[in-house]
Every structure is written in structure tokens, then in C-alpha cells.
């Protein structure tokens, strides 16, 4: 099965910025420890502090779907509920 690549960015509402930044540390750690996660990068933009660029790679669709399911019930899922998501997804390999 081909790997799944997700890339894009999120826009965080100003009232949620501190909570999102604080939980992002845990979210990155948990995601990188998931079976099937190859790359997980979320980087705050230097020009717009409310924008975070996102790049993810998972070994296959199943790994990606398990990640999505975990996120929905996580602390990250709660603090990022109001975040605007702008992603594209592709399969590679």
C-alpha cells in the first residue's frame, strides 16, 4: 500500500493560541511514537504567529486512519477544535 502524505497549514484563533502551542508538544510526541508514522512536522510561521505549517507521512492508509481516530479523542483534538485546517492529501510510493 502507498504511504499517505498530508501537507498544508492550520490557522489558530487568537484566544486558543497558548493552549494549542502548549498541547502541540505532547501531540507531536504522541504522533511520532505511533506505529506507521514516518514524519510529523508542525512549525509555527515566523510571519504569522497564528499559522502553523503541517507535514505528515504515514506508511499506509491504515496507519493514517488510526492516527486520525486517536487525535479525535485526544487533548489535542479538544484544544484544536476551533482551528481552521487547510490540507491536501496524497498517496506516494
TISEPA-213952 format. One record per residue: residue number from 1; residue in three letters; z, x, y of N, C-alpha, C in turn. Coordinates in steps of 0.2 Angstrom, whole numbers, plus 5000, padded with zeros to 4 digits. Each point is the difference from the previous one (the first is absolute). Example, Ala and Ser with C-alpha at 12.3 -4.5 7.8 and 13.67 -1.06 7.14 Angstrom:
# TISEPA-213952
+-----+------+------+------+------+------+------+------+------+------+------+
: pos : code :  npz :  npx :  npy : capz : capx : capy :  cpz :  cpx :  cpy :
+-----+------+------+------+------+------+------+------+------+------+------+
:   1 :  ALA : 5039 : 5066 : 4972 : 5000 : 4996 : 5006 : 5000 : 5004 : 5006 :
:   2 :  SER : 4996 : 4998 : 5005 : 5001 : 5004 : 5006 : 5003 : 4996 : 5005 :
+-----+------+------+------+------+------+------+------+------+------+------+
This chain:
# TISEPA-213952
+-----+------+------+------+------+------+------+------+------+------+------+
: pos : code :  npz :  npx :  npy : capz : capx : capy :  cpz :  cpx :  cpy :
+-----+------+------+------+------+------+------+------+------+------+------+
:   1 :  UNK : 5000 : 5004 : 4994 : 5000 : 4996 : 5006 : 5000 : 5004 : 5006 :
:   2 :  UNK : 4997 : 4998 : 5005 : 4999 : 5004 : 5007 : 5007 : 5000 : 5003 :
:   3 :  UNK : 5001 : 5005 : 5004 : 5006 : 5000 : 5004 : 4999 : 4995 : 5006 :
:   4 :  UNK : 5006 : 4998 : 5003 : 4999 : 4996 : 5006 : 5003 : 5004 : 5006 :
:   5 :  UNK : 4996 : 4999 : 5005 : 5001 : 5003 : 5007 : 5001 : 4995 : 5005 :
:   6 :  UNK : 5005 : 5000 : 5004 : 5002 : 4995 : 5005 : 5000 : 5005 : 5006 :
:   7 :  UNK : 4997 : 4998 : 5006 : 5001 : 5004 : 5006 : 4999 : 4995 : 5006 :
:   8 :  UNK : 5003 : 5002 : 5005 : 5000 : 4996 : 5006 : 5006 : 5001 : 5005 :
:   9 :  UNK : 5003 : 4995 : 5003 : 5006 : 5001 : 5004 : 5004 : 4994 : 5000 :
:  10 :  UNK : 5006 : 5000 : 5003 : 5004 : 4995 : 5001 : 5002 : 5000 : 5008 :
:  11 :  UNK : 5001 : 4994 : 5002 : 5003 : 5000 : 5007 : 5007 : 4996 : 5000 :
:  12 :  UNK : 5005 : 5004 : 5002 : 5007 : 4997 : 4999 : 5002 : 4997 : 5007 :
:  13 :  UNK : 5003 : 4994 : 5000 : 5002 : 4997 : 5006 : 5006 : 5004 : 5003 :
:  14 :  UNK : 5000 : 5001 : 5006 : 5006 : 5004 : 5004 : 5007 : 4998 : 4997 :
:  15 :  UNK : 5002 : 4994 : 4999 : 5006 : 4999 : 4998 : 5002 : 5002 : 4993 :
:  16 :  UNK : 4995 : 5001 : 4996 : 5001 : 5002 : 4993 : 4999 : 5008 : 4999 :
:  17 :  UNK : 4998 : 5003 : 5005 : 4998 : 5008 : 5000 : 5006 : 5004 : 4997 :
:  18 :  UNK : 5006 : 4999 : 5002 : 5005 : 5005 : 4997 : 5002 : 4998 : 4993 :
:  19 :  UNK : 5000 : 4994 : 4998 : 5001 : 4998 : 4993 : 4995 : 5002 : 4996 :
:  20 :  UNK : 4993 : 5000 : 5002 : 4995 : 5002 : 4996 : 5000 : 5007 : 4999 :
:  21 :  UNK : 5001 : 5004 : 5005 : 5000 : 5007 : 5000 : 5006 : 5003 : 4995 :
:  22 :  UNK : 5006 : 4996 : 5001 : 5005 : 5002 : 4995 : 4999 : 4999 : 4993 :
:  23 :  UNK : 4997 : 4994 : 4998 : 4999 : 4998 : 4993 : 4994 : 5004 : 4998 :
:  24 :  UNK : 4995 : 5002 : 5004 : 4994 : 5004 : 4998 : 5002 : 5006 : 4996 :
:  25 :  UNK : 5005 : 5003 : 5001 : 5002 : 5006 : 4996 : 5002 : 4998 : 4993 :
:  26 :  UNK : 5003 : 4995 : 4999 : 5002 : 4998 : 4993 : 4994 : 4997 : 4997 :
:  27 :  UNK : 4996 : 4996 : 5003 : 4993 : 4997 : 4998 : 4996 : 5006 : 4997 :
:  28 :  UNK : 4999 : 5005 : 5004 : 4996 : 5006 : 4998 : 5003 : 5003 : 4993 :
:  29 :  UNK : 5006 : 5001 : 5000 : 5003 : 5003 : 4994 : 4999 : 4996 : 4994 :
:  30 :  UNK : 5001 : 4994 : 5001 : 5000 : 4995 : 4994 : 4993 : 5000 : 4998 :
:  31 :  UNK : 4995 : 4999 : 5004 : 4993 : 5000 : 4999 : 4997 : 5006 : 4996 :
:  32 :  UNK : 5002 : 5006 : 5003 : 4998 : 5006 : 4997 : 5003 : 5001 : 4993 :
:  33 :  UNK : 5005 : 4997 : 4998 : 5003 : 5001 : 4994 : 4997 : 4994 : 4995 :
:  34 :  UNK : 4996 : 4996 : 5002 : 4997 : 4995 : 4995 : 4995 : 5003 : 4996 :
:  35 :  UNK : 5000 : 4998 : 4993 : 4995 : 5002 : 4996 : 4993 : 4998 : 5003 :
:  36 :  UNK : 4995 : 5005 : 5000 : 4994 : 4998 : 5002 : 4998 : 5001 : 5007 :
:  37 :  UNK : 5005 : 5002 : 5004 : 4999 : 5001 : 5007 : 4998 : 5008 : 5001 :
:  38 :  UNK : 4994 : 5001 : 5003 : 4998 : 5007 : 5001 : 5001 : 5002 : 5007 :
:  39 :  UNK : 4999 : 4996 : 5005 : 5001 : 5002 : 5007 : 5003 : 4994 : 5004 :
:  40 :  UNK : 5004 : 5001 : 5004 : 5003 : 4994 : 5004 : 5002 : 5004 : 5007 :
:  41 :  UNK : 4996 : 4998 : 5005 : 5001 : 5003 : 5007 : 5001 : 4994 : 5005 :
:  42 :  UNK : 5005 : 5000 : 5004 : 5001 : 4996 : 5005 : 5002 : 5004 : 5006 :
:  43 :  UNK : 4996 : 5000 : 5005 : 5001 : 5005 : 5006 : 5000 : 4996 : 5006 :
:  44 :  UNK : 5005 : 5001 : 5004 : 5000 : 4997 : 5007 : 4995 : 5003 : 5005 :
:  45 :  UNK : 4996 : 4996 : 5003 : 4995 : 5003 : 5005 : 5004 : 5003 : 5006 :
:  46 :  UNK : 4997 : 5006 : 5002 : 5003 : 5003 : 5006 : 4998 : 4997 : 5006 :
:  47 :  UNK : 4995 : 4996 : 5001 : 4998 : 4996 : 5006 : 5003 : 4994 : 5001 :
:  48 :  UNK : 5000 : 4996 : 4994 : 5003 : 4993 : 5000 : 5006 : 5000 : 4995 :
:  49 :  UNK : 5006 : 5000 : 5002 : 5006 : 5000 : 4996 : 5001 : 4994 : 4995 :
:  50 :  UNK : 4996 : 4995 : 5002 : 5001 : 4994 : 4995 : 4995 : 5000 : 4995 :
:  51 :  UNK : 4995 : 5005 : 5000 : 4995 : 5000 : 4995 : 5002 : 5006 : 4995 :
:  52 :  UNK : 4999 : 4998 : 4993 : 5001 : 5005 : 4995 : 4994 : 5000 : 4995 :
:  53 :  UNK : 4997 : 5006 : 5000 : 4994 : 5000 : 4995 : 5002 : 5001 : 4993 :
:  54 :  UNK : 4997 : 4996 : 4996 : 5002 : 5000 : 4993 : 4994 : 5002 : 4995 :
:  55 :  UNK : 5002 : 5004 : 4995 : 4995 : 5002 : 4995 : 5004 : 5000 : 4993 :
:  56 :  UNK : 4997 : 4997 : 4995 : 5003 : 4999 : 4994 : 4995 : 5001 : 4994 :
:  57 :  UNK : 5002 : 5004 : 4995 : 4996 : 5000 : 4994 : 5004 : 4999 : 4994 :
:  58 :  UNK : 4997 : 4996 : 4995 : 5004 : 4998 : 4994 : 4995 : 5001 : 4995 :
:  59 :  UNK : 5002 : 5002 : 4994 : 4996 : 5002 : 4994 : 4995 : 4994 : 4998 :
:  60 :  UNK : 5002 : 4994 : 5001 : 4997 : 4995 : 4997 : 5002 : 4993 : 5004 :
:  61 :  UNK : 4996 : 4995 : 4998 : 5002 : 4993 : 5003 : 5007 : 4998 : 4998 :
:  62 :  UNK : 5002 : 5001 : 4994 : 5006 : 4998 : 4997 : 5006 : 5003 : 5004 :
:  63 :  UNK : 5000 : 5007 : 5001 : 5005 : 5003 : 5004 : 5000 : 4998 : 5007 :
:  64 :  UNK : 4995 : 4998 : 5003 : 4999 : 4998 : 5007 : 5004 : 4993 : 5000 :
:  65 :  UNK : 4998 : 4996 : 4995 : 5003 : 4993 : 5000 : 5007 : 5000 : 4999 :
:  66 :  UNK : 5003 : 5005 : 4996 : 5007 : 5000 : 4999 : 5003 : 5002 : 5006 :
:  67 :  UNK : 4997 : 5005 : 5004 : 5003 : 5002 : 5006 : 5001 : 4994 : 5005 :
:  68 :  UNK : 4994 : 4996 : 5001 : 5000 : 4994 : 5004 : 5006 : 4996 : 4998 :
:  69 :  UNK : 5001 : 4998 : 4994 : 5005 : 4996 : 4997 : 5007 : 5003 : 5002 :
:  70 :  UNK : 5001 : 5006 : 4999 : 5007 : 5003 : 5002 : 5001 : 4999 : 5007 :
:  71 :  UNK : 4995 : 5002 : 5004 : 5001 : 5000 : 5008 : 5002 : 4993 : 5002 :
:  72 :  UNK : 4997 : 4994 : 4997 : 5002 : 4994 : 5003 : 5007 : 4998 : 4999 :
:  73 :  UNK : 5004 : 5003 : 4995 : 5007 : 4998 : 5000 : 5004 : 5006 : 5002 :
:  74 :  UNK : 4997 : 5005 : 5003 : 5004 : 5005 : 5003 : 5003 : 5000 : 5007 :
:  75 :  UNK : 5004 : 5004 : 5002 : 5003 : 5000 : 5007 : 4994 : 5001 : 5004 :
:  76 :  UNK : 4995 : 5005 : 4998 : 4994 : 5001 : 5005 : 4996 : 4993 : 5001 :
:  77 :  UNK : 5000 : 4996 : 4994 : 4996 : 4994 : 5001 : 5004 : 4995 : 5005 :
:  78 :  UNK : 5006 : 5001 : 5001 : 5004 : 4996 : 5004 : 4999 : 5002 : 5008 :
:  79 :  UNK : 5001 : 5007 : 5001 : 5000 : 5002 : 5006 : 4993 : 5001 : 5003 :
:  80 :  UNK : 4995 : 5000 : 4996 : 4993 : 5000 : 5002 : 4996 : 4993 : 5000 :
:  81 :  UNK : 5004 : 4995 : 4999 : 4997 : 4993 : 5000 : 4996 : 4998 : 5006 :
:  82 :  UNK : 5002 : 5003 : 5006 : 4996 : 4998 : 5006 : 4995 : 5005 : 5002 :
:  83 :  UNK : 4999 : 5005 : 4996 : 4995 : 5005 : 5001 : 4993 : 4998 : 4999 :
:  84 :  UNK : 4995 : 5002 : 5005 : 4993 : 4998 : 4999 : 4997 : 5005 : 4996 :
:  85 :  UNK : 4996 : 4998 : 4995 : 4997 : 5005 : 4995 : 4993 : 5000 : 5001 :
:  86 :  UNK : 4997 : 5005 : 5000 : 4992 : 5001 : 5001 : 4998 : 5005 : 4994 :
:  87 :  UNK : 4998 : 4998 : 4995 : 4999 : 5004 : 4994 : 4993 : 4999 : 4997 :
:  88 :  UNK : 4997 : 5005 : 4997 : 4994 : 4999 : 4996 : 5002 : 5004 : 4993 :
:  89 :  UNK : 4997 : 4997 : 4995 : 5002 : 5002 : 4993 : 4993 : 5002 : 4997 :
:  90 :  UNK : 5000 : 5005 : 4996 : 4995 : 5002 : 4996 : 5002 : 5003 : 4993 :
:  91 :  UNK : 4995 : 5000 : 4996 : 5001 : 5003 : 4993 : 4996 : 5007 : 5000 :
:  92 :  UNK : 5003 : 5005 : 4997 : 4996 : 5006 : 4999 : 5001 : 5003 : 4994 :
:  93 :  UNK : 4995 : 5004 : 4998 : 5001 : 5004 : 4993 : 4999 : 4995 : 4995 :
+-----+------+------+------+------+------+------+------+------+------+------+
